[in-house]
Structure formats: structure tokens, C-alpha cells
């Protein structure tokens, strides 16, 4: 019975990265929607001001004008109590933005720090500014979503493996020198270390993708667009 081979880089649909998108990359949350002109509340007008200047239509009958007047008053009476509700809903948008900002600070920022730390472990030659630029590219370029997903998963697994190595070090320090337990701990430590090397290679591949793929994909697109223009069978 054959076992299906696992993909080295998962499809974006199979894993939705937590750090994907402008908001996770540090884009503005507070005021993103509440500062929109479409959400601005109109100036509140008193009831008398709303009906001021209305006159009867001489082309209509007295009954029709009365019906129109009653309809207008009913509309004004309906609008007036809606104002506090509109204010409350606007305030809810502001509160939701603030809550989202706090949640990002607690969860997304923590994961981003973890990912950057593992990127630094995997490639010590890159500066912190360079690593942050690579991560930002992966976060904001939708074409690189699967690389961001792989980077996140590799970073989290790397954190766990490093914690295992620390536990094995502590355990080994307490084991008898030259004993069977110490030998087994050394073997286990070597196995875990090799796994971290594999993860480092995956992380470096994601970093290279952030550096090289955007320009490559843009060039392919430009070539395709140019070919589409000159293709006589199009």
C-alpha cells in the first residue's frame, strides 16, 4: 500500500496563515472604518427644522395635502429616535477596531516575533531589518501565501524542537556520565537537532522566495501580457 507523498510547500487553501494581509503586517486598524466618510453621522436636526419651509401643493386636494403632511410628520417622528441608535452603532465600530487592535497585539505580534526569531536562527547573515522586510513581503503579497504558511508552521515547529533540546540538555546534565541513559539522551538530542536543520532549510527557502519571486512573477506577467498583445490568434 503506497503512502501519498506530502507536499514540501502546502497549498494556500490548505492552510490559512495567521500573519497574512495588510492588517497582520501592521496596517492601521484603529480608524480604518470609523474614519470612513461613508460612516460619518450627518448633522442632527431638530424636528421643527426638518419640516420648516414645507408648504401645501396647490395642485393637490386638501385631503392629499393632509395625507402628505401626516406622512412627513410620521417620517420625522420615526427618524428622531433612530439617532441614538445610529450613535451607538458608530461607537460599536470604534470599539470593535480597538478590540481588534488589542487582539492583534496579543496574538499576531507574538507570532510575528516568533517567526522573526526563527528566521534569524536559520540565517544569521541577514540583518533584522532585512528579515522584517522579507516577512512583510510574504504577509502582503497574496501570490506568496503558501510560503508564508510554510514559514509560520516551520517557525512554530522550530520553537517546539528547541524547547525539546533544552529539556534534553537539562535531563542529560542529571544523567550518569557514560551511562545508558546519557547515551540515549545524546541520541535523542541529535535526532531533534537534525530536524531543526531541516526546518532551517525550509525557512531559508521561504526567505529566498520573498526576495526573488515577486520580481520573477512580475516579469512572467509582463511577458504574458506582451505575448497576448502580439498573438495573432487571440
Backbone torsions as a table, in degrees:
resi	resn	phi	psi	omega
1	UNK	NA	122.9	-176.8
2	UNK	-85.6	144.8	178.0
3	UNK	-102.2	125.0	-178.9
4	UNK	-61.0	136.4	-179.4
5	UNK	-69.1	140.2	177.7
6	UNK	-81.4	145.7	177.7
7	UNK	-76.1	135.6	178.0
8	UNK	-65.2	-36.6	178.4
9	UNK	-123.6	115.1	-176.2
10	UNK	-69.1	154.3	174.8
11	UNK	-67.5	150.2	179.6
12	UNK	-60.7	-32.6	-178.3
13	UNK	-69.2	-24.2	-176.0
14	UNK	-82.4	-20.2	-177.9
15	UNK	-147.7	121.1	-179.5
16	UNK	-98.5	107.2	-177.3
17	UNK	-61.5	138.8	178.1
18	UNK	-66.7	-33.3	-173.9
19	UNK	-87.5	5.0	-175.8
20	UNK	-72.1	140.4	172.3
21	UNK	104.0	163.5	-177.7
22	UNK	-63.4	-38.5	-176.8
23	UNK	-65.7	-42.5	179.0
24	UNK	-68.4	-25.2	180.0
25	UNK	-81.5	1.9	178.2
26	UNK	108.0	9.4	177.9
27	UNK	-63.1	160.2	-175.8
28	UNK	-64.2	131.2	172.8
29	UNK	-108.7	-51.7	179.9
30	UNK	-65.2	119.2	179.6
31	UNK	89.9	-0.7	-177.5
32	UNK	-61.1	-44.1	179.1
33	UNK	-106.7	-36.7	-176.3
34	UNK	-66.5	-22.2	178.2
35	UNK	-91.3	0.6	-179.9
36	UNK	-68.9	140.0	179.3
37	UNK	-62.9	-30.0	-179.3
38	UNK	-69.9	-16.5	-179.7
39	UNK	-102.4	-1.0	-178.3
40	UNK	-69.6	135.2	179.1
41	UNK	-78.0	136.4	176.4
42	UNK	-69.6	163.6	178.3
43	UNK	-66.1	129.2	-179.6
44	UNK	-73.4	130.7	-179.2
45	UNK	-113.2	137.2	175.5
46	UNK	-66.5	159.2	-175.4
47	UNK	-57.2	-44.7	-177.4
48	UNK	-64.3	-35.4	-179.9
49	UNK	-68.1	-33.6	-179.0
50	UNK	-68.7	-30.1	-178.5
51	UNK	-103.0	0.6	-179.3
52	UNK	-64.7	136.4	176.9
53	UNK	87.7	-2.8	177.9
54	UNK	-75.4	137.4	-179.9
55	UNK	-132.2	161.3	178.5
56	UNK	-72.8	149.8	177.7
57	UNK	-89.1	115.1	-177.7
58	UNK	-63.8	-19.8	-179.4
59	UNK	-79.3	-8.1	-178.7
60	UNK	-107.4	161.4	178.5
61	UNK	-76.6	165.3	178.7
62	UNK	-60.9	-36.8	179.7
63	UNK	-66.2	-40.1	179.5
64	UNK	-67.7	-41.0	177.8
65	UNK	-64.0	-38.3	179.0
66	UNK	-66.4	-39.8	178.2
67	UNK	-64.1	-41.3	178.4
68	UNK	-63.6	-42.5	-179.2
69	UNK	-63.6	-43.9	179.6
70	UNK	-65.0	-37.1	178.8
71	UNK	-65.4	-41.1	179.5
72	UNK	-64.5	-44.2	179.3
73	UNK	-63.3	-38.3	178.7
74	UNK	-64.8	-40.5	178.5
75	UNK	-64.1	-44.4	-179.9
76	UNK	-64.1	-42.2	178.8
77	UNK	-64.1	-29.5	179.5
78	UNK	-76.2	-37.5	-177.2
79	UNK	-70.3	-37.6	-173.0
80	UNK	-56.9	-49.1	-179.7
81	UNK	-73.2	-11.6	179.2
82	UNK	-76.0	-17.0	-176.6
83	UNK	-61.9	-49.5	178.0
84	UNK	-59.1	-35.3	178.6
85	UNK	-65.7	-40.7	178.4
86	UNK	-63.8	-40.9	178.2
87	UNK	-63.3	-40.5	-179.7
88	UNK	-65.2	-39.0	-179.8
89	UNK	-70.0	-36.2	176.0
90	UNK	-63.4	-44.2	179.2
91	UNK	-62.6	-33.3	179.2
92	UNK	-65.6	-35.0	177.4
93	UNK	-64.9	-44.7	178.9
94	UNK	-61.1	-45.0	180.0
95	UNK	-63.3	-38.6	179.2
96	UNK	-64.9	-39.1	177.5
97	UNK	-63.8	-42.4	-179.9
98	UNK	-64.5	-41.0	178.9
99	UNK	-64.9	-41.7	178.3
100	UNK	-62.9	-38.2	178.2
101	UNK	-63.6	-42.4	178.5
102	UNK	-65.8	-41.6	-179.2
103	UNK	-64.2	-40.1	177.7
104	UNK	-63.0	-41.6	-179.0
105	UNK	-61.2	-37.4	-176.1
106	UNK	-80.1	-39.4	-171.8
107	UNK	-103.1	-56.1	-174.6
108	UNK	-67.4	-44.9	-179.1
109	UNK	-62.5	-36.1	178.7
110	UNK	-64.9	-44.4	178.6
111	UNK	-65.9	-40.0	179.9
112	UNK	-61.7	-40.0	177.3
113	UNK	-62.9	-41.8	178.2
114	UNK	-61.8	-45.5	-178.9
115	UNK	-62.8	-45.4	179.7
116	UNK	-63.0	-36.8	179.0
117	UNK	-64.1	-43.7	179.7
118	UNK	-69.5	-33.8	175.0
119	UNK	-62.7	-39.4	179.5
120	UNK	-67.1	-39.9	177.0
121	UNK	-63.5	-39.2	-175.2
122	UNK	-72.6	-32.1	-178.6
123	UNK	-140.7	93.1	-176.1
124	UNK	-76.3	-6.7	-178.5
125	UNK	-82.1	-18.8	-177.4
126	UNK	-87.6	143.0	176.8
127	UNK	-75.9	163.0	178.4
128	UNK	-61.8	-39.1	179.4
129	UNK	-63.2	-40.0	179.2
130	UNK	-66.6	-42.0	179.1
131	UNK	-64.0	-41.8	179.1
132	UNK	-64.4	-37.3	178.0
133	UNK	-65.6	-40.6	177.8
134	UNK	-63.1	-46.1	-179.2
135	UNK	-63.3	-40.6	178.8
136	UNK	-61.9	-38.4	177.2
137	UNK	-62.7	-44.7	179.4
138	UNK	-65.1	-33.5	-178.9
139	UNK	-71.8	-33.2	-169.8
140	UNK	-106.1	-13.7	178.8
141	UNK	-97.2	107.7	-175.5
142	UNK	-62.0	-24.0	179.8
143	UNK	-68.4	-18.9	-176.7
144	UNK	-104.8	19.5	-174.6
145	UNK	-57.5	-42.0	-177.1
146	UNK	-67.5	-30.7	177.2
147	UNK	-70.8	-36.9	176.2
148	UNK	-64.8	-41.7	177.8
149	UNK	-60.7	-44.6	178.7
150	UNK	-64.6	-39.3	179.7
151	UNK	-62.9	-45.7	179.0
152	UNK	-59.3	-49.5	-176.7
153	UNK	-64.8	-40.6	179.5
154	UNK	-65.3	-39.8	-179.6
155	UNK	-65.2	-44.2	-179.8
156	UNK	-66.0	-40.3	177.8
157	UNK	-66.7	-37.8	177.9
158	UNK	-62.0	-39.8	177.5
159	UNK	-60.4	-43.7	-179.1
160	UNK	-66.3	-41.8	179.6
161	UNK	-64.9	-38.7	178.7
162	UNK	-67.1	-34.5	175.5
163	UNK	-65.8	-38.7	176.6
164	UNK	-62.0	-42.5	179.6
165	UNK	-61.8	-39.7	178.6
166	UNK	-64.8	-40.4	178.8
167	UNK	-65.2	-39.3	178.8
168	UNK	-66.6	-36.6	177.2
169	UNK	-61.4	-45.7	-180.0
170	UNK	-63.6	-41.2	179.8
171	UNK	-66.2	-39.9	-179.7
172	UNK	-66.8	-33.1	-179.9
173	UNK	-65.8	-25.2	-178.7
174	UNK	-93.6	-13.0	-177.2
175	UNK	-76.8	157.3	179.1
176	UNK	-70.1	134.0	-179.7
177	UNK	-60.1	127.3	177.5
178	UNK	76.9	1.7	-179.3
179	UNK	-79.7	169.3	-179.1
180	UNK	-64.0	-38.4	-179.5
181	UNK	-63.2	-42.5	179.5
182	UNK	-65.0	-37.4	177.9
183	UNK	-62.5	-44.0	-179.4
184	UNK	-65.5	-39.2	178.4
185	UNK	-63.1	-41.3	178.4
186	UNK	-62.6	-41.0	177.7
187	UNK	-63.1	-46.1	-179.5
188	UNK	-62.8	-40.7	179.5
189	UNK	-61.9	-42.3	178.8
190	UNK	-62.9	-39.4	178.7
191	UNK	-63.8	-44.7	-179.6
192	UNK	-65.5	-40.4	180.0
193	UNK	-60.9	-42.0	179.0
194	UNK	-62.7	-35.9	177.0
195	UNK	-64.4	-38.6	178.9
196	UNK	-66.0	-33.1	177.7
197	UNK	-64.9	-39.0	177.9
198	UNK	-64.2	-42.5	178.6
199	UNK	-64.9	-38.6	177.8
200	UNK	-59.6	-40.1	179.0
201	UNK	-64.8	-39.4	177.7
202	UNK	-65.0	-42.2	-179.6
203	UNK	-64.6	-42.0	178.1
204	UNK	-64.1	-35.0	177.4
205	UNK	-64.0	-38.6	177.7
206	UNK	-66.6	-38.4	178.0
207	UNK	-64.1	-42.7	178.1
208	UNK	-63.7	-37.3	177.9
209	UNK	-61.3	-40.9	179.1
210	UNK	-65.2	-33.4	-178.5
211	UNK	-79.0	-38.4	-168.2
212	UNK	-107.0	-36.4	-170.7
213	UNK	-66.6	-40.2	-178.8
214	UNK	-54.5	-47.3	179.5
215	UNK	-65.4	-39.5	179.7
216	UNK	-64.1	-45.9	-179.9
217	UNK	-65.7	-37.7	177.0
218	UNK	-63.1	-41.0	-179.8
219	UNK	-65.2	-41.0	177.2
220	UNK	-61.7	-40.8	-179.4
221	UNK	-65.2	-43.6	178.5
222	UNK	-61.6	-40.0	178.7
223	UNK	-64.8	-41.8	178.4
224	UNK	-64.5	-40.9	178.5
225	UNK	-64.5	-40.6	179.8
226	UNK	-65.8	-41.5	179.7
227	UNK	-65.1	-37.7	180.0
228	UNK	-63.0	-32.5	-179.0
229	UNK	-73.7	-33.4	-175.9
230	UNK	-98.8	-7.1	-179.1
231	UNK	-66.7	116.1	-177.7
232	UNK	-71.7	-16.8	-177.7
233	UNK	-95.9	4.2	-177.9
234	UNK	-75.0	NA	NA
